[in-house]
Amino acid sequence: MTNEEKTEPKKKKIVNPADMPAEAYTYWHERWVGYLNEHYKELFVREGLAGHSFTERCPDAPDGKGYFTYAFAADGTMRFAEEIEEGDAVIEYDSYNIGYRAFGDEDFDSIKAFQDDTLRLTKSPELQMKTGHDDVLQAFRGALHAAIADAERKFNIELPKYW
């Protein structure tokens, strides 16, 4: 056994994203927003997200709320908006894993998920689709990768990756 193996505890592997500790879930969301605000505010303004809020609903979200809402200020700054229960646009997933995977996996078949009714645009689909534009989705995914890596280091866990 090397010194490194002796001093560093083995990472806990999380298979289902819904099973991640609530603290890790909250932390990676905070890091995700931080990365996005540092690099992509102008993109969000250009893509028409500024001034809008978005709610994602899933019954098994790790924090137990069953949803989260994020909002964009006029300058493109993004934040999680705890005070908003339902945003201007709403997307629903049958499980947190579907949303997490759709978000992180470029090969995820969202059309099939819509056809299977495991992913639904339930309010303002046209507005919600703006978050799926290529540049926005790539920004979201790049920040996701960085935020997940940060959470894994901080909490000594290994989260599912679909990239």
DAZIFEN-V969016 format. One record per residue. N is the residue number from 1. RES is the residue in one small letter. PSI is psi in whole degrees, -180 to 180 (* if undefined). BURIAL is b if it has 16 or more other ideal C-beta (glycine too) atoms within 10 Angstrom, else e. D_FIRST is the distance of its C-alpha to the first C-alpha in Angstrom with 1 decimal. Layout:
n: [N,N]
res: [RES,RES]
psi: [PSI,PSI]
burial: [BURIAL,BURIAL]
d_first: [D_FIRST,D_FIRST]
//
This chain:
n: [1,2,3,4,5,6,7,8,9,10,11,12,13,14,15,16,17,18,19,20,21,22,23,24,25,26,27,28,29,30,31,32,33,34,35,36,37,38,39,40,41,42,43,44,45,46,47,48,49,50,51,52,53,54,55,56,57,58,59,60,61,62,63,64,65,66,67,68,69,70,71,72,73,74,75,76,77,78,79,80,81,82,83,84,85,86,87,88,89,90,91,92,93,94,95,96,97,98,99,100,101,102,103,104,105,106,107,108,109,110,111,112,113,114,115,116,117,118,119,120,121,122,123,124,125,126,127,128,129,130,131,132,133,134,135,136,137,138,139,140,141,142,143,144,145,146,147,148,149,150,151,152,153,154,155,156,157,158,159,160,161,162,163]
res: [m,t,n,e,e,k,t,e,p,k,k,k,k,i,v,n,p,a,d,m,p,a,e,a,y,t,y,w,h,e,r,w,v,g,y,l,n,e,h,y,k,e,l,f,v,r,e,g,l,a,g,h,s,f,t,e,r,c,p,d,a,p,d,g,k,g,y,f,t,y,a,f,a,a,d,g,t,m,r,f,a,e,e,i,e,e,g,d,a,v,i,e,y,d,s,y,n,i,g,y,r,a,f,g,d,e,d,f,d,s,i,k,a,f,q,d,d,t,l,r,l,t,k,s,p,e,l,q,m,k,t,g,h,d,d,v,l,q,a,f,r,g,a,l,h,a,a,i,a,d,a,e,r,k,f,n,i,e,l,p,k,y,w]
psi: [132,165,-38,-42,-32,-36,-24,117,150,138,141,124,125,119,-45,121,-29,-18,2,148,141,-36,-39,-40,-48,-43,-48,-33,-44,-44,-40,-50,-41,-46,-45,-44,-32,-31,-18,12,-43,-39,-44,-36,-49,-35,3,21,-23,136,4,158,152,130,136,124,133,131,-25,30,139,-24,-3,-5,-31,2,165,151,136,151,153,129,173,-30,6,-4,133,149,156,132,87,-29,-10,113,-32,119,-177,-29,146,134,142,143,147,-26,154,-35,-38,-49,-44,-43,-44,-36,-41,-19,111,-21,2,134,87,-30,-45,-41,-38,-44,-38,-7,30,-11,127,139,108,-12,127,61,-35,-42,-44,-36,-21,-29,-12,0,147,-51,-41,-47,-39,-38,-47,-46,-43,-42,-35,-48,-46,-43,-39,-42,-41,-45,-39,-43,-47,-39,4,51,164,113,156,143,136,30,*]
burial: [e,e,e,e,e,e,e,e,e,e,e,e,e,b,e,e,b,b,e,b,e,e,e,b,b,b,b,b,b,e,b,b,b,e,b,b,b,e,e,b,b,e,b,b,b,e,b,e,b,b,e,b,b,b,b,b,b,b,e,e,b,b,e,e,e,e,b,b,b,b,b,b,e,e,e,b,e,b,e,e,b,e,e,b,e,e,b,b,b,b,b,b,b,b,b,b,b,b,b,b,b,b,b,b,e,e,e,b,e,e,e,e,b,e,e,e,e,b,b,e,b,e,b,b,e,e,b,b,e,b,b,e,e,e,e,b,e,e,b,b,b,e,b,b,e,b,b,b,e,b,b,b,e,e,b,e,b,e,b,b,e,b,e]
d_first: [0.0,3.8,6.7,8.2,6.2,6.9,10.4,11.5,12.7,13.0,16.4,19.2,20.9,24.7,26.6,30.2,31.0,33.4,30.5,28.9,29.3,32.7,31.3,29.2,32.4,34.5,32.2,31.9,35.7,36.2,34.0,35.8,39.2,38.1,37.1,40.3,42.5,41.1,41.8,44.2,47.0,49.6,48.5,49.0,52.5,53.4,52.3,54.4,51.7,53.0,54.8,53.4,50.9,48.8,47.7,45.0,45.3,42.7,42.8,39.0,38.1,35.1,37.2,39.7,42.7,43.2,44.0,43.5,46.0,45.6,48.6,49.5,51.8,54.6,52.5,49.7,47.4,45.5,44.5,43.7,47.0,46.4,50.2,51.0,50.7,52.1,52.1,54.6,52.7,50.6,48.2,46.9,44.0,43.7,40.0,37.8,35.7,38.9,39.4,35.8,35.7,39.2,38.2,34.9,35.7,38.2,38.7,39.6,43.1,44.8,48.2,47.0,45.6,49.1,50.8,48.7,49.5,45.9,46.4,49.7,51.5,53.6,55.2,56.3,54.5,56.0,54.3,51.0,51.0,51.0,47.3,46.7,48.3,46.0,45.6,45.0,42.6,40.6,40.5,39.4,36.6,35.3,35.3,33.6,30.7,30.2,30.7,28.3,25.6,26.5,26.4,23.0,21.6,23.7,23.1,19.5,21.0,21.4,25.2,27.0,28.1,31.0,30.9]
//
